[in-house]
Amino acid sequence: MMWMPGIVRTRPLSTTVLFVSFGVVLPNGHADRPQPMAVSFVDQQESNTDYNNRYRPERASFALRNGRAKYSYNIQTLSIIPGGTLTLAVADRRRGQRFTLRLPDGAETVSEDGSWYWTAPVRTGLQRLTVLRTDSPDSIVVNVFVTVPSVRLEGEMLNGYRIGRYPRPPRPIYRRPNGFIEVTPENLDVLVSPHFRLRQFVCKQPSRYPKYLVLDPLLLNKLEYLLERVNAAGYHAKTFFVMSGYRTPFYNRSIGNVALSRHVWGAAADIYIDEDGDGYMDDINGDGARNIEDIRILYRIADREAAKADYAVYLGGLGTYRANSRHGPYLHVDVRGRRARWWR
């Protein structure tokens, strides 16, 4: 086939490729197949709690593989620079299974070998791809944010928004991001995973729109994994309250945090459970107090999961923080690629 945005072909061009693949796993809950629709930035997917307000993991019967990680949550988020190439492939496809790729314009295409190559348009914004399993209602929506390239930074500014300056990278994971997701009032409520929305990760620095952020897909899946484990342990939570997600280098420096904080790369979140919506950690241990002991429950659940083989891809930092005059207690979670633990 011809090679153009949204069209598939059999071999990639010689270009920078973001590789994603899909693998088969045992089903653990499932979601209705999304219907063809034009991309709508606000509430493009329904919130994933059922009519009785119970948590559901929202997993498909196959999984998206991004590098070493295998995910089966039915909403995934990736970002790519304009004109970049995205490779989608079904891994470990069983005999007889067929998968279809639905493109942003609603067109669908089946690949004989279960792989597709998609070129991002030059225009920034959200593009929605959906991989559907044809013999079941299962699907995985891949929200692809076409970013504003970092080369368009003018000093510390990007379209009037102050990003600041990224530090000289001591390791590859600290390189300046290739691009930034543009945030507008229209896309704040886009689901970036089954139980988290884009607005939860926006930097707190005061500014007008558009705002910009970086969001590591591995962090999103780690948060979903922990949310699933917390609910399995008997602590009800439809989502985590994200007290701090992405931080621009400018904002991170203004609050006195370390220059290499994973927040600056969209790979960290400070979280707690806030089901009553009062902006404070809930009393999940039922002792009548809302304090660090409730956060320690979350810490123990997350730390226990870290010993499991399927958690290795989420290796990172885990830290507890007590309440002070500015905030309540919270848990820090990140995906730095190595184990780190602390208690404050």
N, C-alpha and C positions, 0 to 999 in steps of 0.2 A: 504494500500500500504506500501511498505518498506519505511523507513525513511532514507533519504540521501540528500545531497545537491541538491537542485533544484527539489526534488520530494515532492508531497503533501501527506498529510494523514489527518485523521479525528480528532485526538486528539494530543495536544502538549506533548512533553516530559517535564520532570521536569527540566527546564532550564530557564535562564533569557530570557524573551520574550519582544521584542519591538512590541507593538500593534498598528496596523494601520487598519482602516476600511473605507469602501466606502459607501456614502449615496447618495440618489437620490435628485437632485435639479432641478429647472427649467433651461432649456438651456439658455446660454447667449453667443452666438457665438459657433462655433464648428470647430474642426480640422479634417483633413483627418486621417484615421486609419493608423498608422505606418505599414510598410511592414516588414515581417520577414527578419532579417538580422543578421549577426554576429556583435558583438559589435565593433564599430570603435570609438576610443577615440576622433578623430578630426571631428567636424561637424557631430556628429551622428544624430542630428536632424536639420532640416532647420530653419533658423531664421524666427521668426513669425511676419513678416510684409508682406503684400501682394505685388503683382507686381506693384501697384501704390504707394508703399512706405507708406501706411497708417497703423496706429497702429491697431492691433486686440487683444482683451483680451486673446484669446486662452483658452476658457473654454469648458469643456465637459458637457454632460447632466447629469452626476452623479459626486459625489464629494468624495474626499479622506478625511477620518477623521483620525486625528492624535491627540489623547487625546480628548480635548474638541473642537478642531478646525476642521472645515469642509471646505475643499478646492476642487475646481473644475478645477483648472488650469491643462492643459493636460500634463505638465511635472513637476514631483516632484522629490526631492532629499532627500535621507535618508542615514545614515551611520550606520554601525554595525560592531562589532568586528568579527574576523574570528571564524567560527563555531557557531555564534550567531543565534538565531531563530527570524524570521520575521513572524508575523501573519497578513495576509491580509483577509479582510472580506467585503462583500457588506452589508451595513446597510440599513434598510428601503427599502428593495427590493420589488418592486411592483409585483403583481401576473403576471406571464407570462414572466417577464424579466429574461434573462439568461446572465451570464457573464463568460468569459473565461480568464484564466491566461496564458500568454505566458511566458515561461521560457527563460533564457539566451541562451540556445541551440536551440531555435526556437520551441521546443515542446509546445503543448497547452493542457490544461486540464480544464475540467468543473467540478465544485463542486456542488453537489446537494443542499447544504445549503449555497452556495455562500461564502465559506471561504476556505482559504488555509494556510498551515504552510510551510515555506521555510527556509532551513538551509543554511547559508552562507558558501562558501568554505573556506578552511584554507588559500588559497592564497589571498593576498591583491589585490585591484584593483576594477575596475568598473564592476558591474553586472547589466544587464538591464532586468527588469520585466515589463510586459505590461498587464494591465487589460482592456479587450475589452468587450463592450456591443454588444451582438451578433445580436440584431435587429436594429442596427444603426451603422453609421461609427465612433461613439465616442470611445475614448480610453484614458487612462491615463498611460503615461510612468513613471515608478518609477525607477529612477537611484539610485542604491544602491552601495555606496562606501564601500567596505570592508576595514576597516582601519588598520593601524599599531597600535597595542595595546600600550597604554601609559606605560605599565610595561616594555617595551623594551627601555625606556629611560635610558641612562647611564649618571647619573648626570643631566646636563642641555642639553645633546646632544641626538639627534635621527638620527642615520645613517649619522652623520656628519653635521646635521643641528641643529643650536642652538635654542632650545625651551625656555630655562630658567626654572625658578621654579614657579609653581603656588602657590599663597598665601594660608594660612590656611583658609578653607572655613567658613565664619560666618553663611552661610545658604546653604541648599542643592544645589541651583542653581550655587554656586561657587565651587563645587567640581571639582577636576581635570578631564578633559575629559577622557573617557574610551579609546579613540583611536584618531588617526590623519589621515586625508585623505592625501595620498601621491600624490604630484603634480609633473608632468613631462611635458616636452615640448609636448608630445603626447596627453595629456588630458586637456591642458589649455583651449581649445575652446569647451569643452563639455558644453552643455546647462544644467544648474542646475535648471532652471525654464524657462518658455517660452521666456523671454526677458533678461536673465542674464546668463553669462558664468562663468565658474570656475575661469578664470584668473582675473576677476574683484574683487575677494575677497582675493587674495594672499597677504601675508604680504610684506611690502616694504623693509624689511631688506635685504641687499645685501648677496647673497649666490649662490652657485651652486645648481644644481638639484641632487637629488630630494629635493623639499621643502615640507613642511607639513602645514596643516591648519585644523581648526575646523569650521563647517558651520551649524548653527542652521536652520532647515527647516522652523521654524516659521518666522524667519527673511526674508527668501526668499519669502514666501507667503505674508508677510506684504509689502514688496517692490513691488510685483506684484499688490497687492490691491491698493497701493498708486499711482502706475503708471497708473492703470486703471482710478482712480478718477481724476488724473491730466489731462489725455486726455479727459475725459468726461467734464471737466471744460473748455475745449477749448485750452489747452496748449499742442502742439504736442511734444511728446517725445517717441522714440522707446525703450529707456531704460534710466536709470539714470547712470551718470558717478559716479562710486564708488571711491571716493578719498582715503578712508581708509576702509577696511573691517576687516578681521582677523588680529590681532596683537599677536605675541608671547609674553609671559611675559617678555622675554629679551628685545625685541624691544620696547614694551610699556614702560618699565622702562627707556630705553635709551632716549626717547623723553620727559620724565618727566610727564607722565600721571599717573592718580591714579591707584593703584594696582588692584582695583575691577572693572575696566572698562569692560563693556560688550563686547568690541572688543576682549578681551582676550579669550572669550568663543565663538567667532564667532556669536555673537548675536547682533551686532551693525554695522551700516554703516554710513559713512559721504558722502552725495550725493548732486548732483546738475544736472541740465539739460545742456547738451553740444551737441546739434545737429550739430553745425558747426565744432566740433572737435578741437577747439583751446585750450582746457584745462581750460576753464573758464565758469562760469555760464552765460547762455544766457540772453539776454534782453527780458524777456517774457512779461513784462508789457508795452513795446513799448515806454518808456520815453527817449530813447537814451542813457541810462546809464545801466551798468551791476553792480549791487551792492546788498546790503542787502535787498533792497525793493523787488527784484525779489525772493530772498530766502523766504521772509515773505509770498509771495503768496503760496509757497509750504507748509509753516508752517500752514497757515490758512486752507488750504484744508485738511491737515492731522489732525489738531486739531478738525476741524468740524466733521470729520469721527469718531473721538474718542467717540463722544456722542451716536453713534449708537450701538444697541445691538450686531450686528454681528461683531463689531470691538473689543469686550471685550477680545477676545483671543490674540489680538495684543497689549495689554496694555503695556506701556513702556515709555521710555524717548523720548523727542522731544526738540531739541534745535537749535537755530540759531547762526551762527558765522559770524562775519564781515571779510572782506579781511584784510590781513596783508602782510608783506614783503615776506612771504613764500607761501601763498596760497590765492585763491580768496574766496568769501563767500560760505558757504555751510550749509546744514541742517543735523543735527545728528538725526538718527532714531535707536531705539533699542527695544528689547523685554525683559525687565527686570521683567515683571509680576506686576508692579505697576506704577502708573502715576507719571511722573516727567516732569517739564517744565523749560526752562531757555533761556535767550537771552543774547548774548555777541557780 
